[in-house]
Every structure is written in structure tokens, then in C-alpha cells.
């Protein structure tokens, strides 16, 4: 089963990857850094969702 945090986390990772790539292409370091930060936030949110799901299954 997938919860909303897992889905939102993956979406943030994808959005961050696109933003990072766009920043690289146009040479905008700020956009690139924002993309990297968004990817990290997405990974954290997905991990949180994964942990929530594991706890839910164990109960």
C-alpha cells in the first residue's frame, strides 16, 4: 500500500530533478541548488511515508 507522503515525496524528487537539470542547462546555480534541495526534501518525505507504512503494517 502506498500513502500520500510516499507519493508526494516521489513527486518532489522528480520536480527537483527537473529543476536541477534546468538550472544546469541555463547555467543558473540558484535554480540548480533549489532543485537539489527539493530532491532532498522529497527523499525525506518519502522515507517518512515508508516508515509510516511499515509501522502501520506491523500493528
PyMOL commands that set and color helices and strands:
alter all, ss='L'
color gray80, all
select helices_A, chain A and resi 4-26+29-58
alter helices_A, ss='H'
color red, helices_A
deselect
rebuild
show_as cartoon
